[in-house]
């Protein structure tokens, strides 16, 4: 019987693969754990935990350039997954929400949101710290 949420290679569910990756990390097999996390990222709906663990592994290996690529990919994928809220048919509601957002500081003068959801905000901070570290190494 074929189950939709299982991998065809017999790897199991996302949770099982994440646990397997953590076990490989604990044993010290970082390359094998990295392969598991990269396979999880290549899915249609990548797991946030897989990105976080891969970033941690690359930081431990001091592969800062690879980590920067992973961070940029993660931010790009998760920002694209955020729903765009453009309601042109409800212009009065849109105007009110813009004015409320501006007064609370969640929207800047150009109408762009200053708030990032949780994994994106964390990854942007990590990206800033990593770019400073790379500059200091040069």
C-alpha positions as a Markdown table, in Angstrom:
| # | Residue | x | y | z |
|---|---|---|---|---|
| 1 | Unk | 0.0 | 0.0 | 0.0 |
| 2 | Unk | 1.4 | 3.4 | -1.0 |
| 3 | Unk | 0.8 | 6.2 | 1.5 |
| 4 | Unk | 0.9 | 9.8 | 0.2 |
| 5 | Unk | 2.9 | 11.3 | 3.0 |
| 6 | Unk | 5.7 | 8.8 | 2.8 |
| 7 | Unk | 8.7 | 9.1 | 0.6 |
| 8 | Unk | 9.2 | 6.7 | -2.3 |
| 9 | Unk | 12.8 | 5.9 | -1.1 |
| 10 | Unk | 11.5 | 4.6 | 2.2 |
| 11 | Unk | 12.8 | 7.5 | 4.2 |
| 12 | Unk | 9.6 | 8.1 | 6.1 |
| 13 | Unk | 7.7 | 11.2 | 7.1 |
| 14 | Unk | 9.2 | 14.6 | 7.5 |
| 15 | Unk | 9.3 | 14.2 | 11.3 |
| 16 | Unk | 11.1 | 10.8 | 11.0 |
| 17 | Unk | 13.7 | 12.2 | 8.6 |
| 18 | Unk | 14.3 | 15.2 | 10.9 |
| 19 | Unk | 14.8 | 12.8 | 13.8 |
| 20 | Unk | 17.2 | 10.7 | 11.7 |
| 21 | Unk | 19.2 | 13.8 | 10.8 |
| 22 | Unk | 19.5 | 14.8 | 14.4 |
| 23 | Unk | 20.7 | 11.3 | 15.3 |
| 24 | Unk | 23.3 | 11.4 | 12.6 |
| 25 | Unk | 24.4 | 14.8 | 13.9 |
| 26 | Unk | 24.7 | 13.4 | 17.5 |
| 27 | Unk | 26.9 | 10.6 | 16.1 |
| 28 | Unk | 29.1 | 13.1 | 14.2 |
| 29 | Unk | 28.0 | 12.2 | 10.6 |
| 30 | Unk | 27.4 | 15.7 | 9.5 |
| 31 | Unk | 27.6 | 15.0 | 5.8 |
| 32 | Unk | 24.9 | 12.4 | 5.9 |
| 33 | Unk | 22.7 | 14.7 | 8.1 |
| 34 | Unk | 23.3 | 17.5 | 5.6 |
| 35 | Unk | 22.1 | 15.2 | 2.7 |
| 36 | Unk | 18.9 | 14.5 | 4.6 |
| 37 | Unk | 18.2 | 18.1 | 5.3 |
| 38 | Unk | 18.8 | 19.1 | 1.7 |
| 39 | Unk | 16.4 | 16.4 | 0.5 |
| 40 | Unk | 13.8 | 17.8 | 2.9 |
| 41 | Unk | 14.4 | 21.3 | 1.6 |
| 42 | Unk | 13.8 | 20.2 | -2.0 |
| 43 | Unk | 10.2 | 19.1 | -1.3 |
| 44 | Unk | 7.2 | 21.1 | -2.4 |
| 45 | Unk | 6.6 | 22.3 | 1.2 |
| 46 | Unk | 10.0 | 22.5 | 2.9 |
| 47 | Unk | 10.2 | 22.3 | 6.6 |
| 48 | Unk | 11.4 | 25.3 | 8.6 |
| 49 | Unk | 13.3 | 22.9 | 10.9 |
| 50 | Unk | 15.3 | 21.5 | 8.0 |
| 51 | Unk | 16.5 | 24.9 | 7.1 |
| 52 | Unk | 17.5 | 25.7 | 10.7 |
| 53 | Unk | 19.4 | 22.5 | 11.2 |
| 54 | Unk | 21.2 | 22.9 | 7.8 |
| 55 | Unk | 22.2 | 26.4 | 8.8 |
| 56 | Unk | 23.5 | 25.2 | 12.1 |
| 57 | Unk | 25.5 | 22.4 | 10.4 |
| 58 | Unk | 27.1 | 24.8 | 7.9 |
| 59 | Unk | 28.0 | 27.2 | 10.7 |
| 60 | Unk | 29.7 | 24.4 | 12.6 |
| 61 | Unk | 31.6 | 23.5 | 9.5 |
| 62 | Unk | 32.5 | 27.1 | 9.0 |
| 63 | Unk | 31.1 | 27.0 | 5.4 |
| 64 | Unk | 29.9 | 30.6 | 5.6 |
| 65 | Unk | 29.3 | 31.1 | 1.9 |
| 66 | Unk | 27.1 | 28.0 | 1.7 |
| 67 | Unk | 25.3 | 29.1 | 4.8 |
| 68 | Unk | 24.6 | 32.5 | 3.2 |
| 69 | Unk | 23.1 | 30.7 | 0.1 |
| 70 | Unk | 20.9 | 28.6 | 2.3 |
| 71 | Unk | 19.7 | 31.6 | 4.3 |
| 72 | Unk | 18.9 | 33.5 | 1.1 |
| 73 | Unk | 17.0 | 30.5 | -0.3 |
| 74 | Unk | 15.0 | 30.1 | 2.9 |
| 75 | Unk | 14.0 | 33.7 | 3.0 |
| 76 | Unk | 13.0 | 33.7 | -0.6 |
| 77 | Unk | 10.9 | 30.5 | -0.3 |
| 78 | Unk | 9.1 | 31.6 | 2.9 |
| 79 | Unk | 8.5 | 35.1 | 1.7 |
| 80 | Unk | 6.9 | 33.7 | -1.5 |
| 81 | Unk | 4.7 | 31.5 | 0.6 |
| 82 | Unk | 3.3 | 34.5 | 2.5 |
| 83 | Unk | -0.1 | 35.5 | 1.1 |
| 84 | Unk | -0.2 | 38.9 | -0.7 |
| 85 | Unk | -2.9 | 41.0 | 0.8 |
| 86 | Unk | -4.1 | 43.2 | -2.1 |
| 87 | Unk | -7.8 | 43.8 | -1.9 |
| 88 | Unk | -8.6 | 46.3 | -4.6 |
| 89 | Unk | -12.4 | 45.6 | -4.4 |
| 90 | Unk | -12.4 | 46.6 | -0.8 |
| 91 | Unk | -10.6 | 50.0 | -1.1 |
| 92 | Unk | -12.2 | 51.5 | 2.0 |
| 93 | Unk | -11.1 | 48.6 | 4.2 |
| 94 | Unk | -7.6 | 48.8 | 2.6 |
| 95 | Unk | -7.3 | 52.5 | 3.3 |
| 96 | Unk | -8.3 | 52.0 | 6.9 |
| 97 | Unk | -5.9 | 49.2 | 7.5 |
| 98 | Unk | -3.1 | 51.2 | 5.9 |
| 99 | Unk | -3.8 | 54.2 | 8.2 |
| 100 | Unk | -4.0 | 51.9 | 11.2 |
| 101 | Unk | -0.8 | 50.1 | 10.2 |
| 102 | Unk | 1.0 | 53.5 | 9.8 |
| 103 | Unk | -0.1 | 54.7 | 13.1 |
| 104 | Unk | 1.1 | 51.6 | 14.9 |
| 105 | Unk | 4.4 | 51.5 | 13.0 |
| 106 | Unk | 3.8 | 48.2 | 11.2 |
| 107 | Unk | 3.7 | 49.9 | 7.8 |
| 108 | Unk | 6.2 | 52.5 | 6.6 |
| 109 | Unk | 5.5 | 55.6 | 4.5 |
| 110 | Unk | 5.6 | 53.8 | 1.2 |
| 111 | Unk | 3.0 | 51.3 | 2.3 |
| 112 | Unk | 5.4 | 48.4 | 2.9 |
| 113 | Unk | 5.1 | 46.2 | 5.9 |
| 114 | Unk | 7.9 | 46.5 | 8.5 |
| 115 | Unk | 6.9 | 43.2 | 10.2 |
| 116 | Unk | 8.3 | 39.9 | 9.1 |
| 117 | Unk | 6.8 | 36.6 | 10.3 |
| 118 | Unk | 8.9 | 34.6 | 12.7 |
| 119 | Unk | 11.2 | 32.4 | 10.7 |
| 120 | Unk | 11.9 | 35.1 | 8.2 |
| 121 | Unk | 12.9 | 37.7 | 10.9 |
| 122 | Unk | 15.2 | 35.2 | 12.5 |
| 123 | Unk | 16.9 | 34.4 | 9.2 |
| 124 | Unk | 17.3 | 38.0 | 8.3 |
| 125 | Unk | 19.1 | 38.7 | 11.6 |
| 126 | Unk | 21.2 | 35.6 | 11.0 |
| 127 | Unk | 22.1 | 36.8 | 7.5 |
| 128 | Unk | 23.2 | 40.2 | 8.9 |
| 129 | Unk | 25.4 | 38.6 | 11.5 |
| 130 | Unk | 26.9 | 36.2 | 9.0 |
| 131 | Unk | 27.7 | 39.1 | 6.5 |
| 132 | Unk | 29.5 | 40.9 | 9.4 |
| 133 | Unk | 31.4 | 37.8 | 10.2 |
| 134 | Unk | 32.4 | 37.3 | 6.6 |
| 135 | Unk | 33.6 | 40.9 | 6.3 |
| 136 | Unk | 35.7 | 40.6 | 9.4 |
| 137 | Unk | 37.4 | 37.4 | 8.1 |
| 138 | Unk | 38.5 | 39.2 | 4.9 |
